[in-house]
Amino acid sequence: MLTVEGLHVRADAVELVHDVSFTIAPGERVGLIGESGSGKSLTALSLMGLLPEGVTASGRARLGERDLVGVPESRVKDLRGRALSMVFQEPMTALNPLMRVGAQVAEVMTLHGRPRHEARERAVELLERVRLPEPGQIARAYPHQLSGGQRQRVMLAIALANGPELLICDEPTTALDVTVQKQMLDLIAEVAPALLFITHDLAVIASMCERVLVMYGGRVVESGPLRDVFTRPRHRYTQGLLAASRLTPRGTRLPTIAGSVPPAGRFPSGCVFRNRCPHATPACETTPALTGDGHAHACWHPAD
Ligand SMILES: Nc1ncnc2c1ncn2[C@@H]1O[C@H](COP(=O)(O)OP(=O)(O)OP(=O)(O)O)[C@@H](O)[C@H]1O
């Protein structure tokens, strides 16, 4: 559905993204991972036609039959927020602080031609779909009256408003606390028609995506099904990333158990890696992820 071929992004003479190619099939969830500055956001922004001033993209990117790169702004604008939409890391900067959230959800629909009264009704339905309590009341609130997690749900409602074919999420849960993160990730996984998910966090990729692209220095250095990349990383950068991921986001080093599954009960319930470890056994209900060396286990516990 999305085909990216030989995408380059430049700022003046400096090439920031080099020759990036990948595809996303309908319904597929693809993770884009890499260290800070590796070019993940610029790759996503070039698909959205939202590159900062002075930064340009070349190459080919198509959503179905529609070109996304090297086409007039009016054409990309028509696709943006409709066929293709994006959720950013910090909802407070993306939302208008002076406008009620229901009106902001409705606006993205009226911009694409839906009558105002219909858009207002649909906005409340969307707020309900992203599981905001009392959606009618939330629709009348201003962004500062909501929590960070609620604001991010509003952003998701905006992204879903026109029934996109592809949702791009750039670190959508980084600013949220760990429990809220898990709920948000579950929601995104449930509602995304197809997903390009950008994060630094391998554990999040493992819980969300079927395929992963690893970026380093502006290039995709490795890609493949999640299990292959996680169990047999080929690039040294990916190997390092996987080794580093033994630290949980909370900074606790979890037990490393060479060549075996962890004893039952060692890992708390609610583990996001459930059923993903190739060593899974019935005794290992909350299965940890397999890290780079093929033996050690690491785990991320959103609830503990
Ligand atoms: N407007 C700009 N002008 C010049 N260089 C830029 C601009 N925006 C980003 N860059 C550079 O492009 C490179 C890739 O940036 P990008 O934001 O895509 O990285 P990233 O992988 O998304 O990082 P992070 O995870 O920190 O968001 C970086 O070296 C960055 O400094």
Ligand as a Chemical Component Dictionary entry (heavy atoms), coordinates in Angstrom:
data_LIG
# 
_chem_comp.id                   LIG 
_chem_comp.type                 NON-POLYMER 
_chem_comp.pdbx_formal_charge   0 
_chem_comp.three_letter_code    LIG 
# 
loop_
_chem_comp_atom.comp_id 
_chem_comp_atom.atom_id 
_chem_comp_atom.alt_atom_id 
_chem_comp_atom.type_symbol 
_chem_comp_atom.charge 
_chem_comp_atom.model_Cartn_x 
_chem_comp_atom.model_Cartn_y 
_chem_comp_atom.model_Cartn_z 
_chem_comp_atom.pdbx_ordinal 
LIG N1  N1  N 0 15.329 21.560 9.747  1  
LIG C1  C1  C 0 16.490 20.896 9.733  2  
LIG N2  N2  N 0 17.585 21.434 9.148  3  
LIG C2  C2  C 0 18.768 20.799 9.134  4  
LIG N3  N3  N 0 18.957 19.572 9.683  5  
LIG C3  C3  C 0 17.915 18.986 10.267 6  
LIG C4  C4  C 0 16.625 19.597 10.332 7  
LIG N4  N4  N 0 15.771 18.777 10.982 8  
LIG C5  C5  C 0 16.512 17.691 11.327 9  
LIG N5  N5  N 0 17.771 17.813 10.897 10 
LIG C6  C6  C 0 18.869 16.825 11.085 11 
LIG O1  O1  O 0 18.503 15.651 10.382 12 
LIG C7  C7  C 0 18.936 14.498 11.103 13 
LIG C8  C8  C 0 17.767 13.548 11.266 14 
LIG O2  O2  O 0 16.795 14.169 12.110 15 
LIG P1  P1  P 0 15.450 13.433 12.555 16 
LIG O3  O3  O 0 14.645 14.441 13.315 17 
LIG O4  O4  O 0 14.817 12.769 11.397 18 
LIG O5  O5  O 0 16.029 12.333 13.547 19 
LIG P2  P2  P 0 15.223 11.274 14.429 20 
LIG O6  O6  O 0 15.806 9.937  14.127 21 
LIG O7  O7  O 0 13.778 11.433 14.245 22 
LIG O8  O8  O 0 15.650 11.735 15.885 23 
LIG P3  P3  P 0 14.755 11.784 17.248 24 
LIG O9  O9  O 0 14.550 10.374 17.628 25 
LIG O10 O10 O 0 15.647 12.532 18.193 26 
LIG O11 O11 O 0 13.496 12.523 16.922 27 
LIG C9  C9  C 0 19.547 14.999 12.391 28 
LIG O12 O12 O 0 20.944 15.028 12.254 29 
LIG C10 C10 C 0 18.995 16.399 12.536 30 
LIG O13 O13 O 0 19.912 17.226 13.215 31 
# 
loop_
_chem_comp_bond.comp_id 
_chem_comp_bond.atom_id_1 
_chem_comp_bond.atom_id_2 
_chem_comp_bond.value_order 
_chem_comp_bond.pdbx_ordinal 
LIG N1  C1  SING 1  
LIG C1  N2  SING 2  
LIG C1  C4  DOUB 3  
LIG N2  C2  DOUB 4  
LIG C2  N3  SING 5  
LIG N3  C3  DOUB 6  
LIG C3  C4  SING 7  
LIG C3  N5  SING 8  
LIG C4  N4  SING 9  
LIG N4  C5  DOUB 10 
LIG C5  N5  SING 11 
LIG N5  C6  SING 12 
LIG C6  O1  SING 13 
LIG C6  C10 SING 14 
LIG O1  C7  SING 15 
LIG C7  C8  SING 16 
LIG C7  C9  SING 17 
LIG C8  O2  SING 18 
LIG O2  P1  SING 19 
LIG P1  O3  DOUB 20 
LIG P1  O4  SING 21 
LIG P1  O5  SING 22 
LIG O5  P2  SING 23 
LIG P2  O6  DOUB 24 
LIG P2  O7  SING 25 
LIG P2  O8  SING 26 
LIG O8  P3  SING 27 
LIG P3  O9  DOUB 28 
LIG P3  O10 SING 29 
LIG P3  O11 SING 30 
LIG C9  O12 SING 31 
LIG C9  C10 SING 32 
LIG C10 O13 SING 33 
# 
